Amino acid sequence: MHPDSIDHANLAWFREAAPYLATLRGATYVIAWSPGAELDTERSLLADCSRLALLGARIVLVNGIRAPLDAALGDAGIESAFHEAVRITPSSQMPIVRAVAGSERLRIEATLSAGALSVGFDSRRLAVASVNAVTARPFGIHGGVDHECTGVVRRIDAAALKAQLDSGALVLQSPIGWAPSGELYNLRHEELATEIATALRADKLIFLSPRDVTTPLIESGLRELTPAAADDWITQQARSASTLPLQCAASASRRGVTRTYVLDGESDGPLLRELLTRDGAGTMVSADNYEGLRRAHPDDIPGLYQLTAPLVQDGSLVERAIDRFETDIEHFAVVERDGLLVACAALLPHTGGVGEFCCLATHPDYRNGGRAAQLLAFLEQRARELELDTLFVLTTQTTDWFSERGFVAGQPGDLPNSGQVRYSPSRNSKVLLKPLG
Ligand SMILES: CC(C)(COP(=O)(O)OP(=O)(O)OC[C@H]1O[C@@H](n2cnc3c(N)ncnc32)[C@H](O)[C@@H]1OP(=O)(O)O)[C@@H](O)C(=O)NCCC(=O)NCCS
């Protein structure tokens, strides 16, 4: 590329990325990923792994085999059985599991090496290593169901993995573990990656997940979470295979992995966007996360009162007695930063499928950071879960903010009876409505 053809966007990007590029060297990243996206997306994702490794990051790529295994079992006329979202692996299916894990390993290794070449590095500089570092045991009998050769990690040989990483190799880890008896077990790659990241005390554990895992998180405005907030969300969603990456992220975070991420593995360049840009690309779970959005609990009542009282005084919020916080607390969501509540909002369900979005406030020191927008996204998602089809808000000073976010003007007569009771003609508030798609 001729220097004159480098445009300002590229220069600006490099300037933003430079400090992050500097942190790559020597940092340990464990990446959990399962093939299944378009082949081009897969190639570019693996080429990015090669790029990061060649720039000095210590990478353990833990690959899943779900989609190719389902395809191979399907070819053999077998449909996998699951119990509570965990696959049952009868010993009769292990030859297929072994064959798929082996061929996937070879295919991924080749793509990584080709990726290193295609990004302009000499392929000989990227060694892709495999280590027999994972000992497993049977997952066992749960709810009376024997999961046979489905396994869980028993021990990770961190020293063996570190030796490979020290030598500059990228470690590619299949989701198979061996028992001292010689038996092999089929592991969930997300759990395996969690164990490896914990054993290595990795700097980052990254789940590159299918879009149906990441979209609900993004739509709920969940960009940064504490493990407790992640647990809350998982309970709301009801635990399932699609909450597994977030469950694992919360667990790793509690066990000392500083930063864990759930990213859209089907998007373009999720690793580069997360590791090399200021805003990142997905959802981060971190125990020392100093800011997080979550549902409120009774201990928040004094903080809520403190946050909203000045806004009641200047007339931007309706007065709310402290005992109203007590009765409505389950309907509130809050953003907490370093133990301080910096933003809040509530969703009060009314009759007729209508919900009231109210008590929206952001601490003056923390405005214009997208917190109110995140709270709206979070509570809209909650409203959908409660099968509400319309939101309304009564506002005196924030009409434009809501209009820009899909609310349209209505009349007091459009409100359900319980909402009309809350409408105070003396405030002359505007009634705004938003249908939920
Ligand atoms: C309105 C409020 C909650 C926004 O909080 P926030 O966390 O700063 O909001 P966000 O960061 O998501 O959005 C910021 C954007 O809204 C705009 N905005 C802020 N207050 C606004 C208002 N009253 N009317 C229109 N737009 C407004 C900002 O200029 C900014 O715009 P930009 O993104 O184009 O720069 C906050 O200003 C507040 O607490 N106000 C007092 C209480 C209140 O009026 N609550 C609403 C009761 S119905």
The ligand as an ORCA input file, in Angstrom:
! r2SCAN-3c Opt
* xyz 0 1
  C     -32.241     11.787     31.102
  C     -31.110     11.055     31.813
  C     -31.679      9.888     32.586
  C     -30.114     10.564     30.721
  O     -29.122      9.780     31.370
  P     -27.726      9.393     30.650
  O     -27.208      8.182     31.346
  O     -26.874     10.568     30.560
  O     -28.293      9.014     29.185
  P     -27.536      8.396     27.965
  O     -26.076      8.476     28.177
  O     -28.127      7.066     27.647
  O     -27.976      9.402     26.800
  C     -27.316     10.612     26.672
  C     -27.898     11.386     25.509
  O     -29.198     11.910     25.889
  C     -29.166     13.314     25.753
  N     -30.030     13.876     26.792
  C     -29.792     13.976     28.118
  N     -30.854     14.557     28.727
  C     -31.751     14.809     27.762
  C     -33.032     15.431     27.767
  N     -33.592     15.893     28.895
  N     -33.699     15.515     26.600
  C     -33.148     15.080     25.444
  N     -31.930     14.496     25.380
  C     -31.237     14.380     26.532
  C     -27.723     13.705     25.949
  O     -27.454     14.957     25.374
  C     -27.011     12.587     25.194
  O     -27.133     12.813     23.811
  P     -25.961     12.364     22.790
  O     -25.860     10.870     22.958
  O     -26.492     12.779     21.466
  O     -24.761     13.066     23.266
  C     -30.325     12.002     32.771
  O     -30.005     13.186     32.095
  C     -31.115     12.358     34.034
  O     -30.987     11.686     35.048
  N     -31.898     13.441     33.986
  C     -32.685     13.877     35.121
  C     -33.823     12.927     35.441
  C     -34.825     12.783     34.322
  O     -35.148     13.753     33.614
  N     -35.343     11.572     34.140
  C     -36.353     11.260     33.154
  C     -37.659     11.201     33.855
  S     -38.903     10.735     32.739
*
